[in-house]
Amino acid sequence: MLVLITYDVNTETDAGKRRLRHVAKQCVNYGQRVQNSVFECNMDAAKCREVKAILEGIIDKDVDSLRFYYLGNNYKNKVEHVGAKPGFDVMGTLIL
Amino acid sequence: MLVLITYDVNTETDAGKRRLRHVAKQCVNYGQRVQNSVFECNMDAAKCREVKAILEGIIDKDVDSLRFYYLGNNYKNKVEHVGAKPGFDVMGTLIL
């Protein structure tokens, strides 16, 4: 199933910047970065529980936010893109 | 139907910063800001075409990106949230 993971990490502190890097680094193990803070992950329920547990362990729940959107197996016509294609490398760094 | 709108706007230039503000300002007319660059919009197909046309007119398609995810009418169990709730006011400004 396709699971969309979106996140907002508060980067006002160095610790926040580290959390942001860690969240991105973990997400690339599970899916495709499509925008800066948006990953599309094609995975089963077990993998989904795994990545959720990992991300919940990284974020600061008082200031950071994670959202998961479950798009099911027939997701091809549920996603539309306009504009620039993502230029992110596999390590999650933005290629400018 | 619930439509998720996510965007990445390249803010390296002042024009980019303006585009980002304009995109956010338009999105708040159509839905609920749930993260910095993520809006959930409960709207019909006509409204959806309307906001898409507006946003496509604002972004620079060479450097900015828009994505639309169509979550249908039964979306309550398709969305999960972890961590901080969004603190955005209705004009799309982040309340810290």
gemmi code that builds the backbone of each chain (N, CA, C; Angstrom):
import gemmi

chains = {
    "A": [
        ("MET", (0.845, -1.195, 0.000), (0.000, 0.000, 0.000), (0.881, 1.247, 0.000)),
        ("LEU", (0.319, 2.317, -0.536), (1.083, 3.558, -0.533), (0.770, 4.340, 0.745)),
        ("VAL", (1.824, 4.696, 1.442), (1.675, 5.521, 2.638), (2.459, 6.809, 2.399)),
        ("LEU", (1.765, 7.902, 2.580), (2.412, 9.198, 2.444), (2.830, 9.645, 3.844)),
        ("ILE", (4.082, 9.996, 3.985), (4.561, 10.519, 5.269), (4.934, 11.981, 5.074)),
        ("THR", (4.321, 12.844, 5.864), (4.685, 14.265, 5.822), (5.126, 14.675, 7.221)),
        ("TYR", (6.073, 15.592, 7.286), (6.533, 16.000, 8.623), (6.885, 17.472, 8.671)),
        ("ASP", (6.711, 18.001, 9.852), (7.190, 19.343, 10.202), (8.067, 19.174, 11.430)),
        ("VAL", (9.321, 19.510, 11.311), (10.209, 19.444, 12.474), (10.647, 20.867, 12.788)),
        ("ASN", (10.517, 21.227, 14.048), (10.894, 22.572, 14.476), (12.419, 22.678, 14.508)),
        ("THR", (12.976, 23.502, 13.621), (14.440, 23.575, 13.492), (15.017, 24.849, 14.102)),
        ("GLU", (14.324, 25.349, 15.117), (14.841, 26.569, 15.771), (16.097, 26.287, 16.589)),
        ("THR", (16.295, 25.036, 16.963), (17.472, 24.670, 17.756), (18.344, 23.711, 16.948)),
        ("ASP", (19.611, 23.558, 17.387), (20.489, 22.578, 16.733), (19.920, 21.177, 16.883)),
        ("ALA", (19.322, 20.906, 18.049), (18.715, 19.592, 18.262), (17.589, 19.358, 17.248)),
        ("GLY", (16.836, 20.393, 16.967), (15.766, 20.290, 15.981), (16.312, 20.009, 14.595)),
        ("LYS", (17.395, 20.701, 14.242), (18.016, 20.457, 12.925), (18.492, 19.007, 12.824)),
        ("ARG", (19.025, 18.490, 13.939), (19.464, 17.077, 13.943), (18.265, 16.156, 13.773)),
        ("ARG", (17.158, 16.452, 14.486), (15.968, 15.608, 14.348), (15.483, 15.591, 12.890)),
        ("LEU", (15.491, 16.775, 12.265), (15.045, 16.860, 10.869), (15.902, 15.963, 9.971)),
        ("ARG", (17.224, 16.030, 10.151), (18.111, 15.190, 9.336), (17.835, 13.714, 9.595)),
        ("HIS", (17.638, 13.368, 10.862), (17.402, 11.965, 11.205), (16.085, 11.453, 10.625)),
        ("VAL", (15.047, 12.281, 10.711), (13.751, 11.872, 10.153), (13.901, 11.613, 8.647)),
        ("ALA", (14.537, 12.556, 7.938), (14.706, 12.406, 6.488), (15.525, 11.160, 6.171)),
        ("LYS", (16.585, 10.965, 6.938), (17.484, 9.821, 6.699), (16.753, 8.496, 6.882)),
        ("GLN", (15.872, 8.441, 7.859), (15.103, 7.213, 8.060), (14.071, 7.029, 6.946)),
        ("CYS", (13.415, 8.104, 6.574), (12.353, 7.994, 5.559), (12.895, 7.467, 4.233)),
        ("VAL", (14.108, 7.855, 3.876), (14.643, 7.387, 2.585), (14.835, 5.875, 2.571)),
        ("ASN", (14.883, 5.254, 3.739), (14.978, 3.791, 3.789), (13.652, 3.112, 3.453)),
        ("TYR", (12.583, 3.892, 3.454), (11.262, 3.286, 3.298), (10.513, 3.756, 2.050)),
        ("GLY", (10.999, 4.807, 1.437), (10.248, 5.279, 0.279), (10.978, 6.328, -0.517)),
        ("GLN", (10.206, 7.024, -1.293), (10.706, 7.978, -2.283), (10.402, 9.395, -1.822)),
        ("ARG", (11.440, 10.207, -1.773), (11.212, 11.602, -1.405), (10.602, 12.326, -2.600)),
        ("VAL", (9.448, 12.917, -2.418), (8.797, 13.616, -3.528), (8.790, 15.130, -3.324)),
        ("GLN", (8.883, 15.543, -2.087), (9.088, 16.961, -1.765), (9.978, 17.009, -0.531)),
        ("ASN", (10.333, 18.207, -0.135), (11.295, 18.352, 0.951), (10.900, 17.574, 2.207)),
        ("SER", (9.641, 17.646, 2.600), (9.176, 16.975, 3.817), (8.052, 15.997, 3.529)),
        ("VAL", (8.066, 15.446, 2.326), (7.010, 14.512, 1.907), (7.645, 13.282, 1.264)),
        ("PHE", (7.311, 12.117, 1.803), (7.795, 10.848, 1.256), (6.609, 9.971, 0.884)),
        ("GLU", (6.745, 9.288, -0.253), (5.767, 8.274, -0.639), (6.414, 6.911, -0.430)),
        ("CYS", (5.787, 6.107, 0.421), (6.376, 4.817, 0.794), (5.427, 3.698, 0.401)),
        ("ASN", (5.873, 2.833, -0.489), (5.084, 1.677, -0.889), (5.517, 0.522, 0.000)),
        ("MET", (4.729, 0.200, 0.982), (5.166, -0.785, 1.980), (3.970, -1.511, 2.578)),
        ("ASP", (4.255, -2.631, 3.221), (3.186, -3.375, 3.887), (2.975, -2.835, 5.304)),
        ("ALA", (1.983, -3.383, 5.989), (1.617, -2.871, 7.311), (2.762, -3.024, 8.322)),
        ("ALA", (3.523, -4.115, 8.194), (4.627, -4.346, 9.140), (5.705, -3.272, 8.989)),
        ("LYS", (6.077, -2.989, 7.741), (7.076, -1.948, 7.486), (6.563, -0.594, 7.963)),
        ("CYS", (5.280, -0.387, 7.786), (4.689, 0.884, 8.181), (4.777, 1.066, 9.704)),
        ("ARG", (4.445, 0.017, 10.427), (4.581, 0.080, 11.899), (6.032, 0.352, 12.281)),
        ("GLU", (6.941, -0.267, 11.543), (8.373, -0.119, 11.831), (8.815, 1.338, 11.678)),
        ("VAL", (8.498, 1.916, 10.528), (8.955, 3.293, 10.293), (8.254, 4.267, 11.245)),
        ("LYS", (6.989, 3.995, 11.547), (6.290, 4.863, 12.501), (6.972, 4.866, 13.854)),
        ("ALA", (7.334, 3.648, 14.324), (7.999, 3.541, 15.632), (9.332, 4.283, 15.618)),
        ("ILE", (10.067, 4.136, 14.524), (11.373, 4.802, 14.414), (11.189, 6.322, 14.437)),
        ("LEU", (10.269, 6.814, 13.626), (10.081, 8.270, 13.536), (9.550, 8.847, 14.848)),
        ("GLU", (8.645, 8.103, 15.477), (8.121, 8.582, 16.768), (9.221, 8.650, 17.818)),
        ("GLY", (10.225, 7.802, 17.658), (11.362, 7.827, 18.579), (12.306, 8.983, 18.328)),
        ("ILE", (12.242, 9.546, 17.138), (13.162, 10.648, 16.787), (12.562, 12.010, 17.111)),
        ("ILE", (11.305, 12.190, 16.775), (10.726, 13.545, 16.876), (10.492, 13.951, 18.338)),
        ("ASP", (10.377, 15.249, 18.526), (9.947, 15.811, 19.809), (8.452, 16.108, 19.657)),
        ("LYS", (7.623, 15.296, 20.304), (6.178, 15.383, 20.063), (5.558, 16.703, 20.517)),
        ("ASP", (6.302, 17.446, 21.308), (5.775, 18.746, 21.737), (5.874, 19.806, 20.644)),
        ("VAL", (6.839, 19.654, 19.759), (7.057, 20.719, 18.771), (7.088, 20.228, 17.327)),
        ("ASP", (7.257, 18.927, 17.126), (7.318, 18.375, 15.768), (6.015, 17.649, 15.450)),
        ("SER", (5.785, 17.452, 14.185), (4.545, 16.822, 13.747), (4.820, 15.817, 12.631)),
        ("LEU", (4.154, 14.685, 12.737), (4.209, 13.654, 11.696), (2.793, 13.366, 11.251)),
        ("ARG", (2.606, 13.184, 9.947), (1.298, 12.736, 9.478), (1.468, 11.585, 8.490)),
        ("PHE", (0.552, 10.632, 8.596), (0.569, 9.467, 7.720), (-0.762, 9.429, 6.975)),
        ("TYR", (-0.681, 9.286, 5.669), (-1.880, 9.184, 4.833), (-1.839, 7.836, 4.119)),
        ("TYR", (-2.895, 7.058, 4.316), (-2.947, 5.716, 3.759), (-3.732, 5.734, 2.455)),
        ("LEU", (-3.015, 5.565, 1.363), (-3.623, 5.701, 0.035), (-3.982, 4.357, -0.590)),
        ("GLY", (-3.768, 3.271, 0.132), (-4.189, 1.963, -0.360), (-3.316, 1.435, -1.482)),
        ("ASN", (-3.829, 0.414, -2.171), (-3.048, -0.233, -3.227), (-3.317, 0.360, -4.609)),
        ("ASN", (-4.494, 0.938, -4.771), (-4.824, 1.523, -6.080), (-4.654, 3.041, -6.006)),
        ("TYR", (-3.412, 3.441, -6.001), (-3.128, 4.846, -5.737), (-2.710, 5.626, -6.983)),
        ("LYS", (-2.546, 4.925, -8.094), (-1.970, 5.577, -9.292), (-2.775, 6.816, -9.716)),
        ("ASN", (-4.098, 6.726, -9.643), (-4.911, 7.865, -10.076), (-5.273, 8.784, -8.906)),
        ("LYS", (-4.644, 8.566, -7.762), (-4.932, 9.404, -6.594), (-3.857, 10.460, -6.356)),
        ("VAL", (-2.842, 10.447, -7.215), (-1.710, 11.350, -7.010), (-1.493, 12.164, -8.278)),
        ("GLU", (-1.327, 13.445, -8.114), (-1.099, 14.322, -9.260), (0.044, 15.273, -8.941)),
        ("HIS", (0.868, 15.491, -9.923), (2.039, 16.343, -9.709), (2.040, 17.494, -10.713)),
        ("VAL", (2.428, 18.674, -10.247), (2.580, 19.841, -11.122), (3.933, 20.485, -10.811)),
        ("GLY", (4.684, 20.811, -11.844), (5.912, 21.564, -11.636), (7.151, 20.724, -11.580)),
        ("ALA", (8.155, 21.259, -10.861), (9.488, 20.657, -10.827), (9.454, 19.275, -10.189)),
        ("LYS", (10.199, 18.379, -10.778), (10.341, 17.047, -10.203), (11.385, 17.104, -9.101)),
        ("PRO", (11.245, 16.231, -8.105), (12.195, 16.297, -6.992), (13.612, 15.994, -7.439)),
        ("GLY", (14.541, 16.744, -6.889), (15.955, 16.523, -7.204), (16.714, 16.127, -5.963)),
        ("PHE", (16.210, 15.112, -5.284), (16.840, 14.690, -4.043), (17.655, 13.427, -4.307)),
        ("ASP", (18.811, 13.327, -3.711), (19.574, 12.090, -3.851), (19.097, 11.076, -2.822)),
        ("VAL", (19.624, 9.864, -2.887), (19.114, 8.786, -2.049), (19.419, 8.984, -0.569)),
        ("MET", (20.360, 9.850, -0.276), (20.652, 10.111, 1.136), (19.775, 11.225, 1.686)),
        ("GLY", (18.891, 11.733, 0.868), (17.931, 12.706, 1.359), (18.422, 14.138, 1.331)),
        ("THR", (19.525, 14.380, 0.630), (20.031, 15.742, 0.537), (19.477, 16.393, -0.717)),
        ("LEU", (19.080, 17.629, -0.600), (18.542, 18.346, -1.748), (19.667, 18.654, -2.728)),
        ("ILE", (19.482, 18.226, -3.973), (20.439, 18.568, -5.025), (19.938, 19.826, -5.712)),
        ("LEU", (20.716, 20.891, -5.625), (20.268, 22.173, -6.197), (20.852, 22.371, -7.591)),
    ],
    "B": [
        ("MET", (-14.932, 15.516, -1.119), (-13.768, 14.615, -1.037), (-12.605, 15.360, -0.389)),
        ("LEU", (-11.739, 14.561, 0.242), (-10.572, 15.195, 0.846), (-9.433, 15.213, -0.168)),
        ("VAL", (-8.901, 16.390, -0.372), (-7.742, 16.540, -1.249), (-6.602, 17.108, -0.412)),
        ("LEU", (-5.493, 16.404, -0.465), (-4.313, 16.875, 0.237), (-3.469, 17.650, -0.764)),
        ("ILE", (-3.097, 18.849, -0.391), (-2.218, 19.654, -1.247), (-0.890, 19.821, -0.528)),
        ("THR", (0.185, 19.415, -1.177), (1.519, 19.625, -0.601), (2.330, 20.433, -1.612)),
        ("TYR", (3.200, 21.284, -1.102), (3.999, 22.073, -2.046), (5.408, 22.328, -1.534)),
        ("ASP", (6.287, 22.457, -2.494), (7.658, 22.915, -2.259), (7.854, 24.118, -3.155)),
        ("VAL", (8.124, 25.250, -2.554), (8.404, 26.439, -3.350), (9.845, 26.849, -3.072)),
        ("ASN", (10.585, 27.066, -4.122), (11.989, 27.444, -3.998), (12.082, 28.900, -3.530)),
        ("THR", (12.585, 29.087, -2.324), (12.588, 30.431, -1.729), (13.971, 31.067, -1.730)),
        ("GLU", (14.776, 30.671, -2.702), (16.126, 31.256, -2.774), (16.097, 32.719, -3.202)),
        ("THR", (15.035, 33.109, -3.868), (14.916, 34.495, -4.330), (13.734, 35.167, -3.620)),
        ("ASP", (13.706, 36.500, -3.678), (12.572, 37.223, -3.101), (11.280, 36.850, -3.829)),
        ("ALA", (11.402, 36.645, -5.141), (10.220, 36.248, -5.913), (9.704, 34.896, -5.413)),
        ("GLY", (10.615, 34.012, -5.069), (10.224, 32.705, -4.544), (9.512, 32.834, -3.206)),
        ("LYS", (10.032, 33.704, -2.353), (9.394, 33.924, -1.044), (7.969, 34.465, -1.239)),
        ("ARG", (7.825, 35.338, -2.230), (6.488, 35.869, -2.544), (5.561, 34.752, -3.031)),
        ("ARG", (6.091, 33.898, -3.908), (5.260, 32.789, -4.411), (4.803, 31.904, -3.260)),
        ("LEU", (5.733, 31.629, -2.331), (5.386, 30.781, -1.188), (4.246, 31.386, -0.380)),
        ("ARG", (4.340, 32.692, -0.114), (3.276, 33.365, 0.645), (1.952, 33.303, -0.108)),
        ("HIS", (2.027, 33.511, -1.427), (0.793, 33.511, -2.221), (0.151, 32.129, -2.257)),
        ("VAL", (0.975, 31.099, -2.394), (0.438, 29.732, -2.418), (-0.278, 29.449, -1.091)),
        ("ALA", (0.387, 29.763, 0.023), (-0.214, 29.494, 1.341), (-1.507, 30.284, 1.509)),
        ("LYS", (-1.469, 31.547, 1.092), (-2.631, 32.424, 1.248), (-3.829, 31.903, 0.456)),
        ("GLN", (-3.565, 31.344, -0.717), (-4.661, 30.775, -1.497), (-5.179, 29.483, -0.865)),
        ("CYS", (-4.238, 28.662, -0.407), (-4.657, 27.354, 0.142), (-5.580, 27.506, 1.347)),
        ("VAL", (-5.335, 28.527, 2.167), (-6.189, 28.696, 3.352), (-7.639, 29.002, 2.975)),
        ("ASN", (-7.854, 29.444, 1.750), (-9.235, 29.660, 1.294), (-9.963, 28.360, 0.991)),
        ("TYR", (-9.223, 27.291, 0.885), (-9.828, 26.030, 0.435), (-9.756, 24.914, 1.478)),
        ("GLY", (-8.938, 25.099, 2.502), (-8.836, 23.998, 3.457), (-8.098, 24.359, 4.721)),
        ("GLN", (-7.667, 23.337, 5.406), (-7.078, 23.434, 6.729), (-5.572, 23.176, 6.636)),
        ("ARG", (-4.799, 24.111, 7.165), (-3.354, 23.898, 7.171), (-3.026, 22.902, 8.274)),
        ("VAL", (-2.390, 21.799, 7.927), (-2.052, 20.792, 8.927), (-0.552, 20.714, 9.183)),
        ("GLN", (0.216, 21.149, 8.229), (1.652, 21.326, 8.433), (2.066, 22.529, 7.597)),
        ("ASN", (3.330, 22.884, 7.712), (3.787, 24.114, 7.072), (3.435, 24.181, 5.576)),
        ("SER", (3.653, 23.095, 4.865), (3.393, 23.079, 3.417), (2.393, 22.003, 3.037)),
        ("VAL", (1.497, 21.694, 3.959), (0.502, 20.641, 3.735), (-0.876, 21.156, 4.136)),
        ("PHE", (-1.814, 21.089, 3.187), (-3.198, 21.495, 3.451), (-4.136, 20.340, 3.161)),
        ("GLU", (-5.130, 20.180, 4.019), (-6.200, 19.222, 3.774), (-7.446, 20.013, 3.383)),
        ("CYS", (-7.938, 19.737, 2.184), (-9.063, 20.508, 1.659), (-10.230, 19.579, 1.378)),
        ("ASN", (-11.330, 19.821, 2.060), (-12.542, 19.046, 1.833), (-13.377, 19.819, 0.823)),
        ("MET", (-13.353, 19.361, -0.411), (-14.000, 20.166, -1.464), (-14.481, 19.269, -2.597)),
        ("ASP", (-15.350, 19.834, -3.417), (-15.834, 19.069, -4.564), (-14.879, 19.263, -5.746)),
        ("ALA", (-15.180, 18.544, -6.837), (-14.284, 18.545, -7.992), (-14.137, 19.945, -8.599)),
        ("ALA", (-15.213, 20.731, -8.564), (-15.158, 22.069, -9.157), (-14.203, 22.970, -8.378)),
        ("LYS", (-14.327, 22.929, -7.036), (-13.425, 23.723, -6.192), (-11.982, 23.265, -6.388)),
        ("CYS", (-11.824, 21.979, -6.540), (-10.485, 21.424, -6.706), (-9.845, 21.945, -7.999)),
        ("ARG", (-10.613, 21.942, -9.090), (-10.095, 22.489, -10.350), (-9.744, 23.968, -10.185)),
        ("GLU", (-10.578, 24.669, -9.416), (-10.369, 26.104, -9.191), (-9.038, 26.363, -8.479)),
        ("VAL", (-8.819, 25.655, -7.358), (-7.592, 25.908, -6.590), (-6.365, 25.438, -7.378)),
        ("LYS", (-6.513, 24.365, -8.124), (-5.381, 23.902, -8.940), (-4.980, 24.960, -9.960)),
        ("ALA", (-5.982, 25.539, -10.621), (-5.695, 26.563, -11.633), (-5.021, 27.774, -10.993)),
        ("ILE", (-5.507, 28.164, -9.809), (-4.920, 29.317, -9.111), (-3.471, 29.030, -8.735)),
        ("LEU", (-3.243, 27.868, -8.135), (-1.888, 27.545, -7.679), (-0.923, 27.383, -8.859)),
        ("GLU", (-1.421, 26.778, -9.923), (-0.564, 26.612, -11.105), (-0.186, 27.972, -11.697)),
        ("GLY", (-1.064, 28.948, -11.493), (-0.769, 30.286, -11.976), (0.233, 31.032, -11.112)),
        ("ILE", (0.412, 30.569, -9.881), (1.331, 31.248, -8.955), (2.740, 30.664, -9.023)),
        ("ILE", (2.829, 29.348, -9.051), (4.158, 28.731, -8.927), (4.991, 28.913, -10.192)),
        ("ASP", (6.297, 28.751, -10.011), (7.229, 28.674, -11.131), (7.485, 27.192, -11.363)),
        ("LYS", (6.918, 26.666, -12.444), (6.948, 25.210, -12.646), (8.351, 24.649, -12.861)),
        ("ASP", (9.319, 25.524, -13.126), (10.693, 25.042, -13.290), (11.355, 24.730, -11.961)),
        ("VAL", (10.909, 25.397, -10.894), (11.623, 25.218, -9.620), (10.694, 24.861, -8.454)),
        ("ASP", (9.409, 25.060, -8.618), (8.459, 24.764, -7.539), (7.684, 23.491, -7.875)),
        ("SER", (7.113, 22.907, -6.853), (6.390, 21.651, -7.035), (5.094, 21.659, -6.238)),
        ("LEU", (4.054, 21.150, -6.877), (2.742, 20.979, -6.229), (2.361, 19.518, -6.346)),
        ("ARG", (1.805, 18.950, -5.283), (1.254, 17.608, -5.398), (-0.151, 17.581, -4.811)),
        ("PHE", (-1.011, 16.821, -5.465), (-2.402, 16.666, -5.019), (-2.646, 15.186, -4.775)),
        ("TYR", (-3.194, 14.881, -3.603), (-3.526, 13.501, -3.250), (-5.027, 13.442, -2.997)),
        ("TYR", (-5.677, 12.553, -3.725), (-7.133, 12.453, -3.638), (-7.508, 11.325, -2.698)),
        ("LEU", (-8.023, 11.686, -1.544), (-8.298, 10.704, -0.491), (-9.765, 10.285, -0.430)),
        ("GLY", (-10.567, 10.787, -1.342), (-11.964, 10.347, -1.424), (-12.826, 10.887, -0.290)),
        ("ASN", (-13.992, 10.282, -0.141), (-14.949, 10.748, 0.862), (-14.799, 10.032, 2.201)),
        ("ASN", (-14.300, 8.814, 2.175), (-14.127, 8.061, 3.425), (-12.666, 8.136, 3.861)),
        ("TYR", (-12.313, 9.282, 4.378), (-10.893, 9.531, 4.644), (-10.542, 9.496, 6.126)),
        ("LYS", (-11.570, 9.362, 6.972), (-11.320, 9.494, 8.412), (-10.259, 8.515, 8.926)),
        ("ASN", (-10.309, 7.276, 8.431), (-9.344, 6.284, 8.897), (-8.101, 6.206, 8.012)),
        ("LYS", (-7.967, 7.175, 7.112), (-6.808, 7.175, 6.210), (-5.749, 8.184, 6.638)),
        ("VAL", (-6.026, 8.891, 7.712), (-5.122, 9.951, 8.156), (-4.745, 9.706, 9.612)),
        ("GLU", (-3.467, 9.806, 9.895), (-3.001, 9.613, 11.267), (-2.014, 10.729, 11.605)),
        ("HIS", (-2.114, 11.192, 12.822), (-1.261, 12.303, 13.241), (-0.471, 11.916, 14.501)),
        ("VAL", (0.780, 12.315, 14.533), (1.618, 12.110, 15.720), (2.302, 13.429, 16.051)),
        ("GLY", (2.287, 13.802, 17.314), (3.057, 14.964, 17.738), (2.251, 16.240, 17.811)),
        ("ALA", (2.971, 17.350, 17.629), (2.388, 18.675, 17.835), (1.271, 18.947, 16.839)),
        ("LYS", (0.209, 19.542, 17.334), (-0.892, 19.955, 16.457), (-0.514, 21.266, 15.794)),
        ("PRO", (-1.024, 21.500, 14.600), (-0.637, 22.725, 13.899), (-1.098, 23.967, 14.643)),
        ("GLY", (-0.242, 24.960, 14.667), (-0.579, 26.218, 15.316), (-0.587, 27.342, 14.305)),
        ("PHE", (-1.334, 27.128, 13.240), (-1.397, 28.132, 12.189), (-2.692, 28.908, 12.310)),
        ("ASP", (-2.630, 30.193, 12.110), (-3.876, 30.949, 12.113), (-4.512, 30.894, 10.723)),
        ("VAL", (-5.690, 31.451, 10.607), (-6.436, 31.301, 9.362), (-5.801, 32.033, 8.184)),
        ("MET", (-4.918, 32.973, 8.452), (-4.262, 33.663, 7.349), (-2.995, 32.929, 6.903)),
        ("GLY", (-2.738, 31.771, 7.502), (-1.628, 30.956, 7.035), (-0.290, 31.316, 7.656)),
        ("THR", (-0.301, 32.113, 8.715), (0.944, 32.473, 9.369), (1.198, 31.505, 10.520)),
        ("LEU", (2.431, 31.070, 10.657), (2.772, 30.154, 11.733), (2.746, 30.901, 13.070)),
        ("ILE", (1.963, 30.381, 14.011), (1.937, 30.946, 15.361), (2.921, 30.159, 16.208)),
        ("LEU", (3.959, 30.804, 16.691), (4.990, 30.088, 17.463), (4.722, 30.206, 18.950)),
    ],
}
model = gemmi.Model(1)
for chain_id, residues in chains.items():
    chain = gemmi.Chain(chain_id)
    for i, (resn, *xyz) in enumerate(residues, 1):
        res = gemmi.Residue()
        res.name, res.seqid = resn, gemmi.SeqId(i, " ")
        for name, pos in zip(("N", "CA", "C"), xyz):
            atom = gemmi.Atom()
            atom.name, atom.element = name, gemmi.Element(name[0])
            atom.pos, atom.b_iso = gemmi.Position(*pos), 0.0
            res.add_atom(atom)
        chain.add_residue(res)
    model.add_chain(chain)
structure = gemmi.Structure()
structure.add_model(model)
structure.setup_entities()
